[in-house]
Amino acid sequence: MGYIEIDKGHLTNLEYALKLELIRTNRNGSYASTTIVGCNTRKYHGLLVVPQENFDDINHVLLSSADITIVQRDAEFNLGIHKYKGGNYSPKGHKYIHGFESNPIPKLTYRVGGVVFSMERIFSETSARIYIKYTLEDAHSPTTIKLRPYLAFRSIHELTKENSIANTGFVSAKNGISMQMYEGFTPIFMQFNKSVEYRHEPAWYKDIEYMKEANRGYSAHEDLLVPGYFEFPIKKGESVIFQASTDEGNPTTFQRAFKTEQTKRIPRDSFSNNLANSAQQFIIRRENSVQLAAGLPWHGRWGRDTLISLAGITLVQGDVALFKAVLDSLVKEMKNDLFPNKGTGENKNYLSSDTSLWFFRTLQQYIEFTGDEEWVWKKYGGLMKGILNRYRNGIPEMGLYVDEKGLVYAELEKTPLTWMDAVLHGTPVTQRPGYAVEVNALWYNAVAFVMYLATKNIDAQFVLSWNPVQRTIDAAFLNAFTHPQRHLVCDYIAKDHCSWDVRPNMLFAASLPFSPLSIDQKKKILDVVRQELLTPRGIRTLSPKNAKYKSVYDGNIEARDQAYHQGTAWPWLLGAYVEAYLKIYGKSGLSEMKKLVAGFEEEMRMNGLGTISELYNGDPPHHGKGAVSQAWSVAEMRRIIWLIDKTENE
């Protein structure tokens, strides 16, 4: 049995199968995504989803799906499946599915009477192009195939309806056609590697329902255009390749291109290989930049997520060049010595008290992987000093300043400035104003790190200027965030109020290379986290003992945002937990940490196949929620494995 293989019983059970999603990207931001049985449950699903230059480079669904019908002796068997308004599924092609495997690419096998038919999909690594390979494995009579494309031509954030503006005409192409439903879009070319007959019978299929959107309280019904159908005979043992692309292709190259793309894929035969395969999906190469998508399919490039994810995505696999390219691209978008938190281009947002401080941790991780302190100081020594001075001088637009004791205070009305940034009806759910523990842990770590490098590189002016801060910050942190009668660290201090809510943010004070906490204090933090926050799928954002605890991330936007950082478990936080644990307990802690990693193996066959979700419900059975595949979830799991191997080999 393959590493990711789903049996017929699960595939024909829609309650189970529709929870399993596939997503593949290329390096320019395009992607293909759907459920394992091909029934789209999100408006973000589609077989060819491509950024549109004329529409702010936002991803647009061009080809939503492609239904296959097998024709034998005048009998037709439609292998497609769509859900319509009212809860009706039509057709019900999932009942013919016999098996699924994914090594290295997804393959569905269907049985219809004496026919055995398989479908394999592969998304081009470099261009907006999907290949679908159809193979007639077995048949006892002449067989014909019909393919009906479902076209959307709309943003991933919107839905479309039947309209008179749509251009339902087509232009002939080699072994296929091209269509451009609206002005300004790139056309879609639909071609085959053999001659086919195309019958143009445009029709709108109305009220297709996306159940995930309905559950999230959003509009969930749209009309899709089926322009007609392609028809061709197929012989036993024959494979036919269908290509959908924004560029016209040469059909004689399709078979070779399919094989070439397949050989590039990392085998999906192990947990670590699935993580490596998933890590590649977040890389986006544009003309003058290399970015990391925060989460798939809908999150774009976020500064904080990039800095946290970068080592796990690049350095774990030894790709130093990619690490530097992504970091250089992000540095180019800095403004006044601050990294952007979210957005790109004109839509960048710099309102974050911690994003720029993660830069120092990212460089520390570079040193941990490469040992190259010299490059860090020569390349980014000036920038690091600039960021520290920016904080020390205050950032009025964020209400941020460094007080006389050396601690960072930040508060902006109705604006969350930490990673716990959900906003509901214009009000932060977990604003955490004032002195946030992880912000000050990152600040302490940054100051100590640059002081270490400056001292080593004899930067006397910087050392002299920052000595007063370093002398006071240790005691100030301990006095502000610790209490002799409590076994945890204060989460944040707003004015004179200290929040003792049990949250994971204190973990960073225990895990970062430079910390004012003692070993005993770090052990107490780990004990509290293990007892109240640790789950098999990540670290809870709030203790279940708290009256504000909400474990289930589901329902409309209001229900989801109330739970987002109020009890849901986040896999990326395990990175700090494991790092702190192994620093303190060394090899004696390996067994427990390995169990955490092993627990995620089953997740490769759940939710987003072969990857790790953004977050999970805080209580069992810990269903995956949020983005199907999240960069820092995958990255930190890879780094955890590296930390375990490193500790084991020391």
LUMLOLUM-527417 format. One line per 8 residues: number of its first residue (from 1); their letters; for each residue y, z negated, x negated of C-alpha. Coordinates in steps of 0.02 Angstrom, whole numbers. Each point is the difference from the previous one (the first is absolute). Last residue first. Example, Ala and Ser with C-alpha at 12.3 -4.5 7.8 and 13.67 -1.06 7.14 Angstrom:
BEGIN
2> sa> -53,-357,-684 | -172,-33,69
//
This chain:
BEGIN
650> enetkdil> 784,-957,-1265 | -118,124,82 | -20,-91,166 | 186,-35,11 | 41,184,-27 | -130,57,124 | 67,-119,133 | 180,51,-36
642> wiirrmea> -48,185,12 | -87,-30,167 | 155,-89,61 | 107,145,-61 | -102,121,106 | 18,-116,151 | 186,-12,-37 | 21,188,2
634> vswaqsva> -99,32,160 | 96,-130,101 | 162,46,-90 | -16,182,52 | -49,-26,181 | -127,108,93 | -18,-3,190 | 176,-69,21
626> gkghhppd> 5,-151,113 | -162,-86,48 | -176,-32,-65 | -105,-116,108 | -23,-176,-69 | -158,-49,100 | 58,-136,-15 | 177,-72,2
618> gnylesit> 153,59,-95 | -10,178,63 | 8,119,-145 | 136,85,-102 | 49,165,-83 | -174,73,5 | -120,29,-144 | -85,166,-45
610> glgnmrme> -163,97,8 | 1,26,188 | 160,-64,82 | -66,-121,133 | -171,-48,-66 | -126,73,-122 | 97,-44,-159 | 33,-169,81
602> eefgavlk> -183,-44,-30 | 39,-10,-186 | 145,-119,30 | -110,-154,-2 | -59,46,-175 | 178,-24,-63 | 13,-176,70 | -174,-42,-63
594> kmeslgsk> 52,54,-174 | 143,-125,7 | -119,-143,40 | -118,45,-142 | 139,27,-126 | 81,-171,18 | -101,-84,-138 | 49,144,-113
586> gyiklyae> 182,-53,-1 | 46,-144,115 | 188,-3,-19 | 44,179,-46 | -143,61,110 | 69,-87,154 | 180,55,-29 | -50,184,-16
578> vyagllwp> -120,-11,147 | 134,-72,114 | 137,118,-60 | -110,153,30 | -65,-71,164 | 176,24,69 | -33,188,9 | -137,-28,131
570> watgqhya> 121,-65,134 | -63,-116,138 | 96,-15,164 | 68,-173,40 | 186,10,34 | 52,144,-113 | -40,145,117 | -44,-110,151
562> qdraeing> 168,2,91 | 23,180,-59 | -161,52,85 | 36,-82,167 | 175,75,7 | -57,172,-57 | -132,10,137 | -179,-63,-14
554> dyvskyka> -93,-57,-154 | 14,-104,-157 | -105,-151,45 | 15,-161,-99 | 159,-76,69 | 47,-168,-76 | 167,-73,59 | -80,-169,42
546> nkpsltri> -59,-14,-182 | -177,-58,-32 | -56,181,-12 | 101,8,-162 | 121,144,-20 | -1,168,-92 | -189,-4,-14 | -73,56,-166
538> grptlleq> -122,145,-2 | -151,75,83 | -133,-135,-27 | 130,-131,48 | 106,-121,-104 | 147,-84,86 | -43,-179,46 | -130,-75,-117
530> rvvdlikk> 6,126,-142 | 190,7,4 | 14,-189,-2 | -120,-15,-146 | 87,141,-95 | 167,-90,19 | -78,-162,-60 | -70,87,-152
522> kqdislps> 172,71,-41 | 75,-174,8 | -134,-66,-118 | 30,142,-123 | 185,-42,-2 | 130,106,87 | 153,74,-87 | -80,172,-4
514> fplsaafl> -4,145,-123 | -150,117,14 | 7,5,191 | -149,-72,95 | 47,-176,56 | 181,33,50 | -65,160,79 | -120,-97,109
506> mnprvdws> 145,-95,80 | 30,154,109 | -167,-23,89 | 65,-105,146 | -26,-180,53 | 160,-43,91 | 88,-134,-101 | 172,72,34
498> chdkaiyd> 136,-98,-91 | 162,-30,95 | 155,-48,-98 | 80,174,6 | -150,113,29 | -139,-41,-123 | -154,110,-5 | -190,-13,-11
490> cvlhrqph> -6,-176,-75 | -144,-18,-122 | -164,-81,44 | -96,-161,-22 | 136,-111,73 | 40,-180,-46 | 91,34,-164 | 101,143,77
482> tfanlfaa> 28,171,-78 | 122,141,38 | 174,-61,-44 | -33,-127,-138 | -133,109,-81 | 110,156,3 | 152,-93,-66 | -101,-81,-139
474> ditrqvpn> -57,167,-66 | 165,91,35 | 112,-113,-104 | -35,50,-180 | -36,182,45 | 170,20,80 | 95,-78,-146 | -99,105,-126
466> wslvfqad> 52,162,85 | 157,43,-97 | -67,-57,-169 | -161,98,24 | 95,155,52 | 115,-4,-152 | -140,-41,-120 | -107,151,41
458> inktalym> -123,-36,-141 | -142,110,67 | -118,-148,23 | 139,-103,77 | 48,141,117 | -182,27,51 | -27,-185,40 | 169,-14,86
450> vfavanyw> -45,154,102 | -162,-80,58 | 77,-171,33 | 138,74,109 | -120,112,95 | -128,-138,30 | 134,-119,64 | 66,136,116
442> lanvevay> -175,43,63 | -32,-183,38 | 173,-10,79 | -36,148,114 | -174,-68,36 | 70,-169,55 | 141,63,110 | 166,-94,-24
434> gprqtvpt> 111,44,147 | -64,92,152 | -184,15,50 | 29,140,128 | -172,-13,80 | 17,88,169 | 165,79,-48 | 116,35,148
426> ghlvadmw> 57,172,57 | -120,6,148 | -144,-43,-117 | 15,18,-188 | -149,-14,-118 | 52,-26,-182 | -120,-120,-83 | 23,90,-167
418> tlptkele> 163,-95,-24 | 178,44,54 | -13,-16,189 | 163,54,83 | 71,-82,157 | 135,-87,-104 | -20,22,-187 | -62,-141,-109
410> ayvlgked> -46,-6,-184 | -4,-147,-122 | -71,20,-175 | -19,-155,-109 | 89,-31,-167 | 64,-177,26 | 179,57,30 | -57,119,136
402> vylgmepi> -54,181,-22 | 71,106,140 | -57,110,143 | 91,24,165 | -81,171,2 | 159,105,-8 | 74,-134,-113 | -122,28,-143
394> gnryrnli> 36,-137,-128 | 48,2,-183 | -167,-76,-49 | -94,126,105 | 88,149,-79 | -16,-81,-171 | -188,-10,20 | -7,182,56
386> gkmlggyk> 103,58,-149 | -106,-97,-123 | -155,86,68 | 87,169,-12 | 48,-27,-181 | -177,-50,-49 | -75,146,96 | -52,132,-125
378> kwvweedg> 14,-91,-164 | -61,-166,68 | -145,72,100 | -50,120,-138 | -10,-141,-128 | -104,-112,113 | -144,123,-4 | -157,-105,29
370> tfeiyqql> -64,137,115 | -72,-85,156 | 86,-169,-15 | 159,85,-62 | 6,113,154 | -33,-154,107 | 152,-83,-76 | 100,156,41
362> trffwlst> -52,-11,183 | 42,-185,3 | 176,39,-62 | 24,135,133 | -54,-125,134 | 172,-80,-22 | 85,157,68 | -96,-15,163
354> dsslynkn> 33,-187,25 | 165,-26,91 | -10,160,100 | 138,101,82 | 0,159,-104 | -36,125,139 | -18,185,-40 | 30,124,141
346> egtgknpf> 108,125,-96 | -146,44,-113 | -151,-114,19 | -47,-147,108 | -38,-183,-28 | 41,-135,-127 | 107,100,-119 | 8,-76,-174
338> ldnkmekv> 159,-91,-53 | 102,23,-159 | 153,63,95 | -106,132,86 | -175,45,-55 | -74,167,52 | -31,61,-177 | -100,-159,-34
330> lsdlvakf> -124,51,135 | -34,167,-83 | -19,-82,-170 | -124,-124,72 | -105,137,80 | -2,104,-160 | -36,-150,-111 | -152,-53,100
322> lavdgqvl> -60,180,9 | 8,15,-189 | -90,-166,-23 | -152,59,99 | -131,-122,-64 | -94,-12,165 | 59,-178,29 | 171,55,-63
314> tigalsil> 37,120,143 | -30,-64,178 | -26,-183,-45 | 148,-4,-118 | 117,87,122 | -39,-98,157 | 126,-143,-15 | 140,112,-63
306> tdrgwrgh> -35,134,130 | -13,-125,142 | 170,-74,-42 | 81,171,-14 | -69,76,160 | -52,183,6 | -53,56,175 | -110,-88,126
298> wplgaalq> -79,106,139 | -176,55,-50 | -30,-90,-110 | 88,-142,-90 | 129,-32,-134 | 6,181,-58 | 16,3,-189 | 126,116,-79
290> vsnerrii> 15,128,-139 | 169,81,-16 | 97,158,-40 | -86,134,102 | -109,-116,103 | -165,-80,-45 | -71,-125,124 | -137,-120,-54
282> fqqasnal> -71,-111,138 | -164,97,18 | -51,-29,-180 | -32,-185,34 | -127,44,136 | -114,92,-121 | 12,-143,-124 | -38,-125,139
274> nnsfsdrp> -148,104,56 | -59,10,-179 | 10,-190,-18 | -104,-29,157 | -132,126,-49 | -66,175,40 | 160,85,56 | -7,122,-145
266> irktqetk> 175,36,-67 | 56,169,63 | 46,140,-119 | -168,89,26 | 37,16,186 | 167,85,-29 | -84,131,-109 | -140,26,127
258> farqfttp> 125,30,141 | 105,114,-111 | -153,106,-41 | -43,19,184 | 179,37,49 | 36,128,-136 | -51,157,94 | 106,-58,147
250> ngedtsaq> 161,20,-100 | 121,-127,72 | 160,9,99 | 104,-154,-30 | 31,-149,116 | -188,-25,10 | -151,-7,115 | -159,66,-81
242> fivsegkk> -167,29,86 | -155,19,-106 | -162,74,66 | -169,-56,-65 | -161,94,36 | -172,-83,-2 | -46,69,171 | 121,138,42
234> ipfefygp> 175,-12,74 | 86,115,123 | 189,-9,18 | 132,-51,125 | 178,-63,-22 | 88,-76,150 | 163,3,95 | 173,-73,-25
226> vlldehas> -52,-180,41 | 166,-89,19 | 1,-188,13 | 75,-109,136 | 34,-183,-34 | -41,-174,60 | 18,-168,-89 | 177,-63,17
218> ygrnaekm> 0,-167,-91 | -62,-173,49 | -114,-21,-150 | -157,16,107 | 66,166,67 | 31,59,-178 | -178,-44,-51 | -67,89,155
210> yeidkywa> 78,168,-41 | -13,97,163 | 0,188,28 | 109,25,153 | -2,189,7 | -95,138,-88 | 126,142,-7 | -70,176,2
202> pehryevs> 15,154,-109 | -141,127,21 | -1,104,-159 | -177,50,-44 | -37,7,-187 | -155,85,-67 | -59,-53,-173 | -23,82,-170
194> knfqmfip> -60,-121,-131 | 82,-133,-109 | 99,-59,148 | 187,-16,36 | 125,-108,92 | 175,13,-75 | 128,-125,61 | 184,45,-7
186> tfgeymqm> 127,-114,-84 | 118,-66,131 | 183,47,18 | -20,95,163 | -140,-62,111 | -181,47,36 | -32,91,-163 | -171,79,5
178> signkasv> -113,91,-124 | -160,95,34 | -176,28,-65 | -113,101,-113 | 151,64,-100 | 152,-43,105 | 60,59,170 | 159,-74,69
170> fgtnaisn> -3,-111,153 | 97,-32,160 | 14,-167,88 | 178,-30,-57 | 46,-166,77 | 167,-4,90 | -77,4,174 | -73,-174,-14
162> ektlehis> -164,-93,17 | 24,-175,-70 | 10,-72,-175 | -19,-173,-75 | 103,-87,-134 | -21,-103,-158 | -116,124,-87 | 134,131,26
154> rfalyprl> -45,154,102 | -88,169,-17 | -145,-46,117 | -139,130,-10 | -179,-18,62 | -113,130,-82 | -150,69,97 | -150,57,-103
146> kittpsha> -144,97,78 | -167,17,-89 | -141,119,42 | -186,-29,-23 | -150,116,11 | -161,-99,33 | -106,-132,-85 | 137,-93,-94
138> deltykiy> 12,-111,-155 | 132,-54,-127 | 140,106,74 | 139,-50,-118 | 185,-22,39 | 117,-37,-146 | 174,-60,42 | 135,28,-130
130> irastesf> 169,-83,16 | 159,59,-84 | 171,-71,-35 | -18,18,-188 | -49,-104,-153 | -161,-94,34 | -56,112,142 | -79,-92,146
122> iremsfvv> -188,12,23 | -97,2,161 | -188,23,26 | -81,50,166 | -187,14,31 | -107,86,131 | -182,-26,45 | -48,106,149
114> ggvrytlk> -167,-18,90 | 76,-96,144 | 174,-45,-59 | -5,-109,-156 | 163,-36,-94 | 31,-54,-181 | 168,-68,-57 | 47,6,-185
106> pipnsefg> 146,-91,-79 | 27,35,-186 | -73,-79,-159 | -114,-62,62 | 48,-39,179 | -143,-4,124 | -12,18,188 | -147,26,116
98> hiykhgkp> -72,78,158 | 155,43,98 | -41,88,164 | 66,-139,111 | 166,10,-94 | 34,168,81 | 59,-79,160 | 123,131,59
90> synggkyk> 98,-78,76 | 20,-188,3 | 81,-77,154 | 103,-159,-13 | 129,42,132 | 103,104,-118 | -113,100,-113 | -112,-43,-147
82> higlnfea> -54,143,-109 | -170,48,-73 | -61,159,-82 | -181,57,-22 | 4,121,145 | -174,64,44 | -2,170,85 | -151,86,78
74> drqvitid> 2,190,5 | -160,9,-101 | 76,-108,-137 | 184,-41,-21 | 60,-146,-107 | 178,-55,36 | 110,-74,-136 | 163,-87,38
66> assllvhn> 140,-3,-129 | 124,-144,-3 | 185,-43,-14 | 53,147,-107 | 187,-9,-36 | 32,-187,2 | 166,-32,-86 | 37,-112,-149
58> iddfneqp> 185,-34,-27 | 77,103,-141 | 172,-23,80 | -38,129,136 | 33,164,-88 | -116,-47,-143 | -145,-37,117 | -129,-119,-71
50> vvllghyk> -177,53,54 | -137,-65,113 | -150,117,9 | -156,-73,82 | 97,-120,110 | 18,-184,41 | 170,-86,-3 | 13,6,191
42> rtncgvit> -150,-115,-6 | -172,4,82 | -53,175,-52 | -181,35,43 | -84,79,-152 | -158,-107,-1 | 50,-98,-158 | 175,-23,65
34> tsaysgnr> 142,109,-60 | 107,30,-154 | 54,146,-107 | 145,-19,-121 | 156,73,-78 | 105,-106,-118 | 12,119,-147 | -149,-67,-98
26> ntrilelk> -131,30,133 | -60,-121,131 | -164,-47,83 | -20,-119,146 | -155,-45,100 | -7,-125,143 | -136,-108,76 | 57,-96,154
18> layelntl> -42,148,111 | -182,-13,-53 | -33,-177,63 | 64,10,179 | -51,183,-4 | -184,-40,-23 | -71,171,-45 | 40,-27,-184
10> hgkdieiy> -73,-176,-4 | -170,53,64 | 0,159,-105 | 10,-93,-165 | 152,-20,-113 | -9,28,-188 | 119,-61,-133 | -102,-53,-152
2> gm> -132,131,38 | -173,-45,66
//
